[in-house]
Amino acid sequence: MVKVVLRKNEERRIKQGHLWVFSNEIAKVEGGISNGELVQVFDSKNNFIGSGFYNGNSLIAVRIISNEELVDLEKVFRVRLNAAFEFRNRIYPERKSFRMVFSESDFLPGLIIDKYNDTFVLQVYSAGMEKNIELITRILREDFSAKDIFAKGEEYFRKLEGLPEENKIYLGEMNEEIISDGKVKYKINFATGHKTGFYFDQCDNREFFGKFCKNKSVLDCFCNSGGFGLHAAYNKAKEIVFVDSSSEEIKNTQENFSLNGFDCKTEFILSDVFDYLEKCNSDKKTFDVINLDPPAFAKNKKTLATAIKGYEKLNRLAINLLKDDGLLFTSSCSHHLKEEMFLDAINTAAIKAGKKIQLFYFNNSSLDHPSLPAMEETVYLKFAAVRIPTK
């Protein structure tokens, strides 16, 4: 096996549990190597550190998969896939759909698997996982009775890894599925849905949100397939307004609302959310509960300052629409926007709106999205719940 030797002191982060070796941390590579192959990583004093997948096309040159010398890669994949599955069954025993594998957090770096009943949708962002995709899909067939397996990757991340920007079917077809998050049912269209088809990372937060919506007027912004608003309906909200700029998602939300047999008063608004909030401010319209779940405003560090201004404006507009004792639930999925920055943006928004706020809940992703303490990169979602106290 090819040997990768690190520069002096570059092993410290790896020994603490981080799973990435960056290209500028490598002193030398001994032997010929092709992308996706296993390598052994050593520190500058020739002490073995771990085994990982190499990719010379990526800034992440090695993704560590084990702190041991690997002999049986199939056994590693099988054990870890089954362990990840069993953990999800423990935390969501009533569900058949969830994020089954969360990449580095499940010690399968560069591999995401979302399970929709017997359909498995993959995101592959590692040359090593791409090279072993036949082994992975075989285990999904043999151990999990998969009926459909296909990959849907974000072009941006595959491009960073030097991987072909393509979706691929490995088994069955790209059909529709009807899934349940334990409370609410959703129709998933894999051909048109974002990413793997559904955002499992907000499932726990949607359930929490719903508990505060009984007999309330609710605004669900960036509603996507309707998750937050649908949980409001499940919990007997008085009225719900769903807003999204995508006609496809508004259609999906309407279908999901009907699928669940909900019957509360609703509006489905096709609009830019900022424009809609501005109009509501002009019209003096108010709500009891508002949810904000925007796409990532900060794609990289260069756009962070602009993103913060965007979060401030968005939350200010929403806070202005809340009644006394109203509740704002607000999220950011921008990895580069840290928790402290996000909370500061919300607080600044409240000050500009002339309102006081109480933070009464904060969370990250759902339980099927664990994180590694040694890898801040495995934490990205921030979910805050604040109250506007009565004057």
C-alpha positions in Angstrom: 0.0 0.0 0.0 1.3 3.5 -0.9 2.7 5.5 1.9 1.7 9.2 2.6 4.1 11.1 4.9 2.9 14.3 6.6 4.9 17.4 7.3 6.1 18.1 10.8 3.3 18.5 13.4 0.5 18.1 10.8 -0.6 14.9 12.5 -2.0 16.6 15.6 -5.4 17.3 14.2 -5.7 13.8 12.7 -4.8 12.2 16.0 -7.5 14.2 17.8 -10.1 12.6 15.5 -10.3 14.8 12.4 -10.6 12.7 9.2 -9.1 15.0 6.5 -5.5 15.4 5.4 -5.1 18.5 3.2 -2.8 18.5 0.3 -0.5 21.2 1.8 0.0 19.0 4.9 1.7 16.2 2.9 5.5 16.1 2.7 5.7 13.2 0.2 3.9 10.3 -1.3 6.0 7.2 -1.7 5.0 5.1 -4.6 2.6 5.4 -7.6 -1.0 6.0 -6.7 -4.3 6.6 -8.5 -7.2 8.6 -7.2 -9.6 6.6 -4.9 -7.0 4.0 -3.8 -6.2 3.3 -0.1 -3.0 4.7 1.3 -1.3 4.5 4.7 -0.7 7.8 6.4 2.5 8.4 8.6 3.7 11.4 10.6 7.0 13.0 9.9 8.7 10.6 12.4 7.4 7.6 10.4 4.7 6.7 13.0 1.6 5.1 11.5 -1.5 7.3 11.8 -4.2 5.6 9.7 -5.5 4.4 6.4 -7.5 6.5 4.0 -8.7 7.2 0.4 -6.3 9.3 -1.7 -7.4 12.0 -4.2 -4.7 14.1 -5.8 -7.4 16.2 -7.5 -8.8 17.5 -4.2 -7.6 19.9 -1.5 -8.7 17.0 0.8 -5.9 14.7 -0.3 -6.7 11.9 2.1 -10.0 11.0 3.8 -9.1 8.8 6.8 -11.3 5.7 7.1 -9.5 3.8 9.8 -6.7 4.3 12.4 -5.6 0.7 11.6 -4.0 -0.9 8.6 -6.9 -2.2 6.5 -6.9 -5.7 5.3 -10.6 -6.4 4.6 -12.3 -3.2 3.2 -15.6 -5.1 2.5 -15.8 -6.0 6.2 -15.3 -2.3 7.2 -18.0 -1.1 4.8 -20.5 -3.9 5.9 -19.9 -3.3 9.6 -20.2 0.5 9.4 -23.3 0.5 7.1 -25.1 -2.0 9.4 -24.0 0.0 12.5 -25.3 3.2 11.0 -28.6 1.6 10.1 -29.1 0.0 13.6 -28.4 3.4 15.2 -31.2 5.0 13.2 -33.5 2.2 14.1 -32.8 2.9 17.7 -33.6 6.6 17.5 -36.5 6.4 15.1 -38.0 2.9 15.6 -41.3 3.9 14.1 -39.8 5.2 10.8 -38.7 3.5 7.6 -37.1 6.7 6.1 -34.2 8.7 7.4 -30.6 9.7 6.7 -28.9 6.3 7.1 -25.3 7.4 6.6 -23.9 10.9 7.2 -20.5 10.7 5.7 -17.6 11.5 8.1 -19.9 11.4 11.0 -20.6 7.7 10.4 -16.9 7.1 9.6 -17.6 6.6 5.9 -16.1 9.9 4.6 -17.6 11.2 1.4 -20.7 9.0 1.4 -24.2 10.0 2.3 -27.1 7.6 2.1 -30.8 8.6 2.6 -33.2 5.7 3.0 -36.8 6.1 1.7 -38.5 2.8 2.5 -36.6 0.4 0.3 -35.1 3.1 -1.9 -31.6 4.2 -1.2 -30.3 7.5 -2.6 -26.6 8.2 -2.4 -24.5 11.3 -2.5 -20.8 10.5 -3.3 -18.2 13.1 -2.7 -15.1 11.0 -2.4 -13.0 9.3 -5.0 -12.5 6.4 -2.7 -16.3 5.9 -2.3 -16.8 6.3 -6.0 -14.1 3.6 -6.7 -15.9 1.3 -4.3 -19.5 2.1 -5.3 -20.2 -1.5 -6.6 -19.2 -2.9 -3.2 -21.4 -0.4 -1.4 -24.4 -1.0 -3.6 -24.0 -4.8 -3.3 -24.1 -4.5 0.5 -27.2 -2.4 0.3 -28.8 -5.2 -1.8 -27.6 -8.1 0.3 -28.0 -6.6 3.8 -30.9 -4.2 3.4 -33.0 -5.7 0.6 -32.7 -2.5 -1.5 -35.1 -2.3 -4.4 -33.9 0.9 -5.9 -30.4 2.5 -5.6 -29.3 5.6 -7.3 -26.9 8.5 -6.8 -27.9 12.2 -6.9 -24.9 14.4 -6.1 -24.5 18.2 -5.9 -22.4 19.2 -8.9 -20.5 21.8 -6.8 -19.1 19.3 -4.4 -18.4 16.6 -7.0 -16.5 19.1 -9.0 -14.3 20.0 -6.1 -13.4 16.3 -5.9 -12.7 16.0 -9.6 -15.6 13.6 -10.0 -17.9 13.5 -13.0 -21.0 15.6 -12.5 -23.6 13.0 -13.1 -26.5 11.1 -11.5 -26.6 7.3 -11.9 -29.0 4.5 -11.3 -27.4 1.3 -9.9 -30.6 -0.7 -9.2 -34.2 -0.4 -10.1 -35.7 2.9 -11.1 -36.0 6.5 -10.0 -39.6 6.2 -8.8 -41.7 8.2 -6.5 -42.1 7.2 -2.8 -44.5 8.2 0.0 -42.7 8.4 3.3 -43.5 9.3 6.9 -41.4 11.3 9.3 -43.4 9.7 12.1 -46.2 12.3 12.1 -46.6 13.6 8.5 -46.6 11.9 5.2 -44.7 13.2 2.1 -44.7 12.3 -1.6 -41.1 12.3 -2.8 -40.4 12.9 -6.5 -36.7 11.9 -6.9 -36.5 13.3 -10.5 -37.4 16.8 -9.5 -36.6 17.0 -5.7 -33.6 18.9 -4.4 -30.6 16.9 -3.4 -31.7 13.4 -2.5 -35.4 14.4 -2.5 -36.1 15.4 1.1 -34.4 17.3 3.9 -34.2 14.9 6.8 -32.0 17.2 8.8 -35.0 19.3 9.9 -37.3 16.4 10.9 -36.8 16.8 14.7 -37.0 20.6 14.5 -40.3 20.4 12.5 -41.8 18.2 15.2 -40.7 20.6 17.9 -42.1 23.6 15.9 -45.5 22.0 15.5 -46.0 21.8 19.2 -46.4 25.6 19.4 -48.9 26.0 16.5 -52.3 24.9 17.9 -55.0 27.5 17.2 -52.3 29.9 15.9 -51.8 31.8 12.6 -48.6 30.4 11.0 -46.4 31.6 8.2 -44.0 29.0 6.7 -41.3 30.8 4.6 -39.1 28.9 2.1 -41.6 26.1 2.7 -40.0 23.7 0.3 -42.2 20.5 0.4 -44.1 22.0 3.4 -42.6 20.3 6.3 -42.9 22.9 9.0 -46.3 24.1 7.9 -47.5 20.5 7.6 -46.5 19.9 11.2 -48.5 23.0 12.1 -51.5 21.5 10.4 -50.9 18.2 12.2 -51.1 20.2 15.5 -54.3 21.9 14.6 -53.1 25.4 13.6 -55.9 27.9 12.9 -54.5 29.1 9.6 -51.2 28.5 7.6 -49.6 30.5 4.8 -47.0 28.6 2.8 -44.5 30.7 0.8 -41.8 29.6 -1.7 -40.4 31.0 -4.9 -40.5 27.6 -6.6 -43.8 26.6 -8.3 -42.7 23.0 -8.1 -42.4 23.2 -4.3 -45.7 25.0 -3.9 -47.3 22.2 -5.9 -45.5 19.6 -3.8 -46.7 21.3 -0.6 -50.3 21.4 -1.8 -50.1 17.7 -2.7 -48.6 16.8 0.7 -51.3 18.8 2.5 -54.0 16.8 0.7 -52.1 13.6 1.1 -52.4 14.0 4.9 -56.1 15.0 4.8 -55.5 18.2 6.7 -58.4 20.8 6.5 -57.3 24.0 8.2 -57.4 27.4 6.4 -54.4 27.7 4.1 -52.8 29.9 1.5 -50.1 28.7 -0.9 -48.1 31.7 -2.1 -45.7 31.6 -5.0 -43.4 34.5 -4.3 -39.9 35.6 -3.4 -39.9 35.4 0.4 -38.3 38.8 0.9 -40.9 40.4 -1.4 -43.7 38.7 0.5 -42.5 39.8 3.9 -42.1 43.4 2.6 -45.7 43.3 1.4 -47.0 41.9 4.7 -45.1 44.7 6.5 -46.7 47.3 4.2 -50.2 45.7 4.7 -49.7 45.5 8.6 -50.4 41.8 8.4 -49.3 39.8 11.5 -48.8 36.2 12.6 -48.6 34.2 15.8 -45.8 31.9 14.6 -43.3 32.3 11.7 -40.8 29.8 10.4 -37.8 30.8 8.3 -35.8 28.0 6.6 -33.9 29.6 3.8 -31.3 28.0 1.5 -27.6 28.7 2.4 -26.8 32.3 2.0 -23.1 31.8 2.6 -21.7 29.3 0.1 -18.1 30.2 1.1 -16.2 32.5 3.3 -16.1 35.2 0.7 -19.9 35.6 0.8 -20.2 35.5 4.6 -20.5 39.3 5.1 -23.2 39.6 2.5 -24.9 36.5 3.9 -25.0 38.0 7.5 -26.8 41.1 6.1 -29.2 38.8 4.4 -30.0 36.9 7.6 -30.4 40.2 9.5 -32.9 41.6 7.0 -34.8 38.4 6.7 -35.2 38.0 10.5 -36.0 41.7 10.9 -38.8 41.5 8.4 -40.2 38.4 10.1 -39.9 39.8 13.6 -41.9 42.9 12.5 -44.8 40.7 11.6 -45.1 38.9 14.9 -47.8 39.7 17.4 -46.9 40.2 21.1 -46.0 36.8 22.5 -45.3 35.6 19.0 -42.7 33.0 18.1 -40.0 33.0 15.5 -38.3 29.8 14.4 -35.3 30.5 12.2 -32.7 28.4 10.6 -29.4 28.6 8.7 -27.8 25.8 6.8 -24.7 27.8 5.9 -21.7 26.0 7.4 -19.5 29.1 7.3 -22.0 31.0 9.4 -21.1 29.9 12.9 -23.6 29.6 15.8 -22.4 32.8 17.5 -22.7 34.8 14.2 -26.2 33.4 13.6 -27.5 34.4 17.0 -25.9 37.8 16.7 -27.6 38.3 13.3 -31.0 37.5 15.0 -30.3 39.8 17.9 -29.3 42.6 15.5 -32.5 42.0 13.5 -34.6 42.4 16.7 -32.8 45.6 17.7 -33.4 47.1 14.2 -37.0 46.0 14.5 -37.3 47.7 17.9 -38.3 44.5 19.6 -36.9 42.5 22.5 -36.5 38.7 22.1 -36.1 35.7 24.3 -34.1 32.7 22.9 -35.9 29.6 24.4 -34.5 26.8 22.2 -31.5 26.1 20.0 -30.7 22.9 18.0 -28.7 21.6 15.1 -29.7 18.8 12.8 -31.9 15.8 13.6 -30.5 12.8 15.4 -29.8 11.0 12.2 -27.2 13.7 11.4 -24.6 13.1 14.2 -21.4 15.1 14.4 -17.8 14.5 15.3 -16.5 16.7 18.1 -13.1 16.8 16.3 -14.7 18.0 13.0 -16.5 21.2 13.1 -17.2 20.6 9.4 -19.8 18.0 10.4 -22.0 20.7 12.0 -23.8 23.0 9.6 -27.5 23.5 10.5 -28.5 26.0 13.2 -32.1 26.2 14.4 -33.2 28.9 16.9 -36.6 29.6 18.5 -37.2 33.0 19.9 -40.2 34.7 21.6 -41.4 38.3 21.3 -42.3 39.2 24.9 -45.6 41.0 25.5 -45.0 44.7 26.0 
